[in-house]
Amino acid sequence: MPGRLTGKIALITGATGGIGSATAELFAREGASLVVADIAEEALRDLAARLEAKGADVLAARLDVSSSENWGEVIELTRQRFGRLDVLVNIAGIVDWPGIEGTEQESWDRVIAVNQTGTWLGMKTAMPLLRASGNASIVNTSSVLGLIGSGVAAAYQASKGAVRLLTKTAAVEYATQGVRVNSVHPGVIATPMIQDILDEQGDQQPDVVRTPMRRAGSPAEIAPAMLFLASDESSFVTGTELIVDGGLTAH
């Protein structure tokens, strides 16, 4: 029985992280050929080897998402290897926790460069291949902190809010050009980015306490949202926000 992504070529950034690797593994099981991209080269090689051992067709590419030159190289590698691109999943991201006054400009600039500029560069650079597909999907990773305020993580919140509206304007721009653009908004997810905090505070972590389900989610609970938006099952869905947060934003 064909998978939900059989015949599709998907590029995933931040592929070695918790959500990235879970998404790559699910996409591979659903029949996609993959370009897995990340700045962590050793972890990237390990991920590609795991996927290939399970029969996936995989291209591993080092990518600093804040670099337009690097993006150009990866898209060209994708074109040479597969000749097309049907799905772009922008997951790569970093976090800085201070609020407005505590945030240093160097940290601000880096978070914006990776989370916001990296997402824009990905869409910009990949768009010619995606348009040529005629039936393409972009999935951008925002956050519940792109929807509500927290009083901390000023740079991260600014970047994720920007990704939310960047997604919407791209959805409108490309709606008649065969490219759908949507965003996924995870809540508290047990990934390496926040695992130390969860290990220290456990169920008493403030955002976990505020989550009606009273627990953190897992990367495996985010990957199916990515899959739905990447697949043809979401053919009439563009410019929307898919929130996966255990009810955190329902308050």
HUVEN-V68311 format. One record per residue. PHI is phi in whole degrees, -180 to 180 (NA if undefined). Layout:
phi:PHI
phi:PHI
//
This chain:
phi:NA
phi:-62
phi:-79
phi:-73
phi:-122
phi:-57
phi:88
phi:-98
phi:-105
phi:-124
phi:-108
phi:-121
phi:-92
phi:60
phi:-70
phi:-92
phi:-74
phi:-61
phi:-71
phi:-62
phi:-70
phi:-63
phi:-67
phi:-61
phi:-66
phi:-69
phi:-60
phi:-63
phi:-64
phi:-91
phi:99
phi:-76
phi:-88
phi:-122
phi:-110
phi:-101
phi:-128
phi:-166
phi:-86
phi:-89
phi:-68
phi:-65
phi:-63
phi:-67
phi:-63
phi:-64
phi:-63
phi:-61
phi:-65
phi:-63
phi:-68
phi:-66
phi:-64
phi:-97
phi:95
phi:-80
phi:-92
phi:-132
phi:-114
phi:-100
phi:-138
phi:-69
phi:-145
phi:-95
phi:-66
phi:-83
phi:-106
phi:-65
phi:-64
phi:-63
phi:-60
phi:-60
phi:-65
phi:-69
phi:-66
phi:-67
phi:-60
phi:-63
phi:-62
phi:-66
phi:-77
phi:-114
phi:79
phi:-165
phi:-151
phi:-111
phi:-139
phi:-121
phi:-117
phi:-90
phi:-113
phi:-50
phi:-166
phi:-134
phi:-129
phi:-134
phi:-89
phi:-62
phi:-83
phi:-58
phi:-75
phi:-84
phi:-82
phi:-83
phi:-62
phi:-60
phi:-69
phi:-55
phi:-61
phi:-70
phi:-63
phi:-64
phi:-62
phi:-80
phi:-75
phi:-94
phi:-64
phi:-61
phi:-67
phi:-63
phi:-61
phi:-61
phi:-64
phi:-60
phi:-76
phi:-83
phi:-58
phi:-57
phi:-68
phi:-66
phi:-62
phi:-65
phi:-61
phi:83
phi:-153
phi:-113
phi:-138
phi:-112
phi:-120
phi:-101
phi:-97
phi:-100
phi:-174
phi:-61
phi:-79
phi:-97
phi:-119
phi:-131
phi:-87
phi:-128
phi:87
phi:-135
phi:51
phi:-58
phi:-67
phi:-63
phi:-62
phi:-60
phi:-68
phi:-74
phi:-65
phi:-65
phi:-61
phi:-58
phi:-80
phi:-60
phi:-61
phi:-65
phi:-69
phi:-66
phi:-61
phi:-68
phi:-62
phi:-109
phi:-61
phi:-102
phi:-114
phi:79
phi:-130
phi:-93
phi:-136
phi:-137
phi:-124
phi:-110
phi:-123
phi:-71
phi:-90
phi:-78
phi:-121
phi:-77
phi:-118
phi:-56
phi:-61
phi:-125
phi:-62
phi:-61
phi:-66
phi:-66
phi:-64
phi:-77
phi:-104
phi:57
phi:-68
phi:-93
phi:-59
phi:-53
phi:-72
phi:-68
phi:-60
phi:-77
phi:-81
phi:-54
phi:-76
phi:60
phi:-158
phi:-81
phi:-84
phi:-114
phi:-55
phi:-66
phi:-91
phi:-93
phi:-54
phi:-64
phi:-66
phi:-61
phi:-63
phi:-58
phi:-72
phi:-79
phi:-88
phi:-71
phi:-65
phi:-105
phi:-63
phi:-112
phi:-117
phi:-151
phi:75
phi:-109
phi:-114
phi:-102
phi:-96
phi:-127
phi:-141
phi:63
phi:95
phi:-56
phi:-89
phi:-80
phi:-63
//
